[in-house]
Amino acid sequence: MFECTNGWVGQAVLTDDEVASGAGLGLGNYVLNKKTGAITAHASLPPDLIGEQFDAAIEAGERVAGHQVYPPLCRIDLYRTSENARTISYRIDVTRLDRQSDATTQYVEITKNPIGHKPTDRTSGVVTSWAQMRNNTTGTWPAEGTFDY
């Protein structure tokens, strides 16, 4: 854990086996904002450099480089619209949790093998990861679901 002026920078603590297997390579950082309590995810740079960048953004009144992971900003409701052996498609309703009236609908097509998605925006990527995780856990692609991110 590294303390900077406006927050604390931390990384996951790995076991000796994880370190030996190289799991620490590319390990990202998280910053807990002292003022807001929000947690943002950041690149795998040295924690002190992440802290410097975080402080500089806060002090300049700019957007922080990382993306917020807590509290979640969006609720995703997804509904399967079609599926075949190669692809699965979903309608996605995205509701901003910080602005309940701000909701959008979009569609994503997921290629099953190799995994991919269209469009290639962040929300479609998050939906693809979530749906693939459910498929890996249950053995089937979800027909519908809800999660926050």
Secondary structure as a PSIPRED ss2 file (coil, helix, strand):
# PSIPRED VFORMAT (PSIPRED V4.0)

   1 M C   1.000  0.000  0.000
   2 F E   0.000  0.000  1.000
   3 E E   0.000  0.000  1.000
   4 C C   1.000  0.000  0.000
   5 T C   1.000  0.000  0.000
   6 N C   1.000  0.000  0.000
   7 G E   0.000  0.000  1.000
   8 W E   0.000  0.000  1.000
   9 V E   0.000  0.000  1.000
  10 G E   0.000  0.000  1.000
  11 Q C   1.000  0.000  0.000
  12 A C   1.000  0.000  0.000
  13 V C   1.000  0.000  0.000
  14 L C   1.000  0.000  0.000
  15 T C   1.000  0.000  0.000
  16 D H   0.000  1.000  0.000
  17 D H   0.000  1.000  0.000
  18 E H   0.000  1.000  0.000
  19 V H   0.000  1.000  0.000
  20 A H   0.000  1.000  0.000
  21 S C   1.000  0.000  0.000
  22 G C   1.000  0.000  0.000
  23 A C   1.000  0.000  0.000
  24 G C   1.000  0.000  0.000
  25 L C   1.000  0.000  0.000
  26 G C   1.000  0.000  0.000
  27 L C   1.000  0.000  0.000
  28 G C   1.000  0.000  0.000
  29 N E   0.000  0.000  1.000
  30 Y E   0.000  0.000  1.000
  31 V E   0.000  0.000  1.000
  32 L E   0.000  0.000  1.000
  33 N E   0.000  0.000  1.000
  34 K C   1.000  0.000  0.000
  35 K C   1.000  0.000  0.000
  36 T C   1.000  0.000  0.000
  37 G C   1.000  0.000  0.000
  38 A C   1.000  0.000  0.000
  39 I E   0.000  0.000  1.000
  40 T E   0.000  0.000  1.000
  41 A E   0.000  0.000  1.000
  42 H E   0.000  0.000  1.000
  43 A C   1.000  0.000  0.000
  44 S C   1.000  0.000  0.000
  45 L C   1.000  0.000  0.000
  46 P C   1.000  0.000  0.000
  47 P H   0.000  1.000  0.000
  48 D H   0.000  1.000  0.000
  49 L H   0.000  1.000  0.000
  50 I H   0.000  1.000  0.000
  51 G H   0.000  1.000  0.000
  52 E H   0.000  1.000  0.000
  53 Q H   0.000  1.000  0.000
  54 F H   0.000  1.000  0.000
  55 D H   0.000  1.000  0.000
  56 A H   0.000  1.000  0.000
  57 A H   0.000  1.000  0.000
  58 I H   0.000  1.000  0.000
  59 E H   0.000  1.000  0.000
  60 A H   0.000  1.000  0.000
  61 G C   1.000  0.000  0.000
  62 E C   1.000  0.000  0.000
  63 R C   1.000  0.000  0.000
  64 V C   1.000  0.000  0.000
  65 A C   1.000  0.000  0.000
  66 G C   1.000  0.000  0.000
  67 H E   0.000  0.000  1.000
  68 Q E   0.000  0.000  1.000
  69 V E   0.000  0.000  1.000
  70 Y E   0.000  0.000  1.000
  71 P C   1.000  0.000  0.000
  72 P C   1.000  0.000  0.000
  73 L C   1.000  0.000  0.000
  74 C E   0.000  0.000  1.000
  75 R E   0.000  0.000  1.000
  76 I E   0.000  0.000  1.000
  77 D E   0.000  0.000  1.000
  78 L E   0.000  0.000  1.000
  79 Y E   0.000  0.000  1.000
  80 R E   0.000  0.000  1.000
  81 T E   0.000  0.000  1.000
  82 S E   0.000  0.000  1.000
  83 E E   0.000  0.000  1.000
  84 N C   1.000  0.000  0.000
  85 A C   1.000  0.000  0.000
  86 R C   1.000  0.000  0.000
  87 T E   0.000  0.000  1.000
  88 I E   0.000  0.000  1.000
  89 S E   0.000  0.000  1.000
  90 Y E   0.000  0.000  1.000
  91 R E   0.000  0.000  1.000
  92 I E   0.000  0.000  1.000
  93 D E   0.000  0.000  1.000
  94 V E   0.000  0.000  1.000
  95 T E   0.000  0.000  1.000
  96 R E   0.000  0.000  1.000
  97 L C   1.000  0.000  0.000
  98 D C   1.000  0.000  0.000
  99 R C   1.000  0.000  0.000
 100 Q C   1.000  0.000  0.000
 101 S C   1.000  0.000  0.000
 102 D C   1.000  0.000  0.000
 103 A E   0.000  0.000  1.000
 104 T E   0.000  0.000  1.000
 105 T E   0.000  0.000  1.000
 106 Q E   0.000  0.000  1.000
 107 Y E   0.000  0.000  1.000
 108 V E   0.000  0.000  1.000
 109 E E   0.000  0.000  1.000
 110 I E   0.000  0.000  1.000
 111 T E   0.000  0.000  1.000
 112 K E   0.000  0.000  1.000
 113 N C   1.000  0.000  0.000
 114 P C   1.000  0.000  0.000
 115 I E   0.000  0.000  1.000
 116 G E   0.000  0.000  1.000
 117 H E   0.000  0.000  1.000
 118 K E   0.000  0.000  1.000
 119 P C   1.000  0.000  0.000
 120 T C   1.000  0.000  0.000
 121 D C   1.000  0.000  0.000
 122 R H   0.000  1.000  0.000
 123 T H   0.000  1.000  0.000
 124 S H   0.000  1.000  0.000
 125 G H   0.000  1.000  0.000
 126 V H   0.000  1.000  0.000
 127 V H   0.000  1.000  0.000
 128 T H   0.000  1.000  0.000
 129 S H   0.000  1.000  0.000
 130 W H   0.000  1.000  0.000
 131 A H   0.000  1.000  0.000
 132 Q H   0.000  1.000  0.000
 133 M H   0.000  1.000  0.000
 134 R H   0.000  1.000  0.000
 135 N H   0.000  1.000  0.000
 136 N H   0.000  1.000  0.000
 137 T H   0.000  1.000  0.000
 138 T H   0.000  1.000  0.000
 139 G C   1.000  0.000  0.000
 140 T C   1.000  0.000  0.000
 141 W C   1.000  0.000  0.000
 142 P C   1.000  0.000  0.000
 143 A C   1.000  0.000  0.000
 144 E E   0.000  0.000  1.000
 145 G E   0.000  0.000  1.000
 146 T E   0.000  0.000  1.000
 147 F E   0.000  0.000  1.000
 148 D E   0.000  0.000  1.000
 149 Y C   1.000  0.000  0.000
